[in-house]
């Protein structure tokens, strides 16, 4: 009788990500049939390493969308069983055909489990109720960056960070605790050179189509004592319908926040909203382990409530250009290659990441040189708000 493989959790080591502080590889666990002990091991590892790359028990094993959604719900069992951004059809109707930053090209719900979304590039297989001949387009930085790369630069092997963010839709919905990405097909071919293009000259090599991560605790650790004191006592106010309000705004070339060009939609042009739709969160979020992470969604931020110390008078900063400048100044020191975890994925991997302790970012690649990509993504709005 063969001996069962014991679960192992191994921190990922790589010279280029030498100080990223996150990432572990998990083997010997079947996510489709987790025991309570195995789930506890997985949950403990998640809060320690924040990004888990769970390898399939064998090369042909894949999670079904139903199994993947059950897995993500297990991390927040009292949460409402729906995708963290809600029903995409309701969302589209709510915005009356107007584009938002959450209406991305080629991210349809999977028919047998609509709470799981299909993320991909190129032709997709007709599985799980998906239609024949489905071809998806990736989210491109050219749709958002103020000064994007040219098509020639992309074909020459250069790419960008698209948009650093936290999975969150706001508008009464709490950010998901956990997000999962299941890799069914990954791009092949050579690595790409990712450029910051922000005047720093920074660049790094990445696998085509990877999702990268930036640790919120690392961002916090790099702040000066004065900055730490400020963020420990300050809050962020998120706009009503934030991704509609900022839909026309364009992003920085390093993917970290937006430039201010007066393109924000006025409040009176937004769909109906009420005071409860305006969420105010602390700048620091605390995990189950007590670790504090600087977690600010720069794209959705509207105002800052700043206190430089516990006893200081609160200052309301509502000039959007100043709001973005302050957030960028706090986040930018961590946007360095050695702090970014950009792991390569193999087919069958399930990536589980702690959404409330990280920022993450997609990257794009040329379909012509690297082939199609298929990922299943799932998360649920949190059952409680960050503390």
MOVENDA-V756965 format. One record per residue. N is the residue number from 0. RES is the residue in one small letter. PHI is phi as a letter, one per 40 degrees, with the letter a starting at -180 (999 if undefined). PSI is psi as a letter, one per 20 degrees, with the letter a starting at -180 (none if undefined). Layout:
n->{N;N}
res->{RES;RES}
phi->{PHI;PHI}
psi->{PSI;PSI}
This chain:
n->{0;1;2;3;4;5;6;7;8;9;10;11;12;13;14;15;16;17;18;19;20;21;22;23;24;25;26;27;28;29;30;31;32;33;34;35;36;37;38;39;40;41;42;43;44;45;46;47;48;49;50;51;52;53;54;55;56;57;58;59;60;61;62;63;64;65;66;67;68;69;70;71;72;73;74;75;76;77;78;79;80;81;82;83;84;85;86;87;88;89;90;91;92;93;94;95;96;97;98;99;100;101;102;103;104;105;106;107;108;109;110;111;112;113;114;115;116;117;118;119;120;121;122;123;124;125;126;127;128;129;130;131;132;133;134;135;136;137;138;139;140;141;142;143;144;145;146;147;148;149;150;151;152;153;154;155;156;157;158;159;160;161;162;163;164;165;166;167;168;169;170;171;172;173;174;175;176;177;178;179;180;181;182;183;184;185;186;187;188;189;190;191;192;193;194;195;196;197;198;199;200;201;202;203;204;205;206;207;208;209;210;211;212;213;214;215;216;217;218;219;220;221;222;223;224;225;226;227;228;229;230;231;232;233;234;235;236;237;238;239;240;241;242;243;244;245;246;247;248;249;250;251;252;253;254;255;256;257;258;259;260;261;262;263;264;265;266;267;268;269;270;271;272;273;274;275;276;277;278;279;280;281;282;283;284;285;286;287;288;289;290;291;292;293;294;295;296;297;298;299;300;301;302;303;304;305;306;307;308;309;310;311;312;313;314;315;316;317;318;319;320;321;322;323;324;325;326;327;328;329;330;331;332;333;334;335;336;337;338;339;340;341;342;343;344;345;346;347;348;349;350;351;352;353;354;355;356;357;358;359;360;361;362;363;364;365;366;367;368;369;370;371;372;373;374;375;376;377;378;379;380;381;382;383;384;385;386}
res->{x;x;x;x;x;x;x;x;x;x;x;x;x;x;x;x;x;x;x;x;x;x;x;x;x;x;x;x;x;x;x;x;x;x;x;x;x;x;x;x;x;x;x;x;x;x;x;x;x;x;x;x;x;x;x;x;x;x;x;x;x;x;x;x;x;x;x;x;x;x;x;x;x;x;x;x;x;x;x;x;x;x;x;x;x;x;x;x;x;x;x;x;x;x;x;x;x;x;x;x;x;x;x;x;x;x;x;x;x;x;x;x;x;x;x;x;x;x;x;x;x;x;x;x;x;x;x;x;x;x;x;x;x;x;x;x;x;x;x;x;x;x;x;x;x;x;x;x;x;x;x;x;x;x;x;x;x;x;x;x;x;x;x;x;x;x;x;x;x;x;x;x;x;x;x;x;x;x;x;x;x;x;x;x;x;x;x;x;x;x;x;x;x;x;x;x;x;x;x;x;x;x;x;x;x;x;x;x;x;x;x;x;x;x;x;x;x;x;x;x;x;x;x;x;x;x;x;x;x;x;x;x;x;x;x;x;x;x;x;x;x;x;x;x;x;x;x;x;x;x;x;x;x;x;x;x;x;x;x;x;x;x;x;x;x;x;x;x;x;x;x;x;x;x;x;x;x;x;x;x;x;x;x;x;x;x;x;x;x;x;x;x;x;x;x;x;x;x;x;x;x;x;x;x;x;x;x;x;x;x;x;x;x;x;x;x;x;x;x;x;x;x;x;x;x;x;x;x;x;x;x;x;x;x;x;x;x;x;x;x;x;x;x;x;x;x;x;x;x;x;x;x;x;x;x;x;x;x;x;x;x;x;x;x;x;x;x;x;x;x;x;x;x;x;x;x;x;x;x;x;x;x;x;x;x;x;x}
phi->{999;c;c;c;c;c;c;b;b;b;d;c;b;a;c;c;b;c;b;c;g;b;h;a;b;b;b;g;b;c;c;c;a;c;c;c;c;c;c;c;c;c;c;c;c;c;c;c;b;g;b;b;b;c;c;c;d;a;c;c;c;b;c;c;d;c;c;c;c;d;c;c;c;c;c;a;c;c;c;c;c;a;d;c;b;g;c;c;c;c;c;c;c;c;c;f;g;c;c;b;c;c;c;c;c;g;b;c;c;c;d;c;a;c;c;c;b;c;b;a;a;g;c;b;c;c;b;f;g;c;c;c;g;c;b;b;b;c;c;b;c;c;c;b;c;c;b;c;c;c;c;c;c;c;c;c;h;b;a;b;c;c;a;c;a;b;c;a;b;f;f;g;c;c;d;d;c;b;b;b;b;b;c;c;a;b;c;b;h;c;c;b;c;c;b;c;f;b;g;c;g;c;a;a;c;b;c;d;g;c;b;b;b;b;c;c;c;c;d;c;c;c;c;c;d;c;c;c;c;c;c;c;b;b;b;b;b;c;c;c;f;c;c;c;c;b;c;c;c;b;c;c;c;c;g;b;g;b;c;b;b;g;c;c;c;c;d;c;c;c;c;d;a;b;d;c;c;c;c;b;b;c;c;b;b;b;c;c;c;g;c;b;b;c;b;b;c;c;c;c;c;b;b;b;b;b;b;c;a;d;c;c;c;c;b;c;b;b;c;c;c;c;d;c;c;c;c;c;c;c;c;c;d;c;c;b;d;c;c;b;c;b;c;c;b;b;c;h;c;b;c;b;b;c;c;c;b;a;b;b;a;c;b;b;a;c;c;c;c;b;g;c;b;b;b;b;b;a;a;b;d;c;c;a;c;c;b}
psi->{p;q;p;q;p;q;q;q;o;o;p;p;p;p;h;h;k;h;k;h;j;r;p;q;p;p;q;j;p;o;i;i;l;p;r;h;g;g;h;g;g;g;g;g;h;g;h;g;i;h;o;p;o;o;q;q;h;r;h;i;p;q;p;q;h;g;h;g;h;h;g;h;h;h;i;m;h;j;q;p;m;q;q;i;j;a;p;h;g;h;g;g;h;h;j;l;i;p;q;r;i;i;n;q;p;l;m;q;q;p;g;i;n;i;i;p;q;p;p;a;p;a;q;q;q;m;r;k;j;q;q;q;j;p;p;q;p;r;p;p;h;i;i;g;q;g;n;r;q;r;h;g;h;g;h;i;j;q;a;q;p;f;o;p;r;q;o;q;i;b;m;i;p;q;q;q;g;q;q;q;p;o;o;h;p;q;q;r;a;r;q;q;o;p;p;g;k;j;i;i;j;q;r;q;p;q;q;p;j;q;p;r;q;p;p;h;h;g;g;g;h;i;q;r;h;g;g;g;h;g;h;h;j;r;r;p;p;p;q;q;l;h;i;g;h;j;h;i;q;q;r;q;i;j;j;n;a;q;q;o;j;k;j;p;p;q;h;i;i;q;r;q;r;r;h;i;i;o;p;p;q;q;h;p;p;p;r;h;i;i;p;p;p;o;n;p;n;h;h;i;q;g;r;p;n;p;p;i;r;h;i;q;p;p;p;o;o;j;o;h;h;h;g;h;g;g;g;g;h;h;h;h;h;i;m;q;h;i;i;p;o;m;q;q;q;q;p;i;q;o;p;p;q;n;h;j;j;q;q;r;p;q;q;r;r;p;h;h;i;i;r;r;p;p;q;p;p;p;r;q;p;q;i;r;q;q;none}
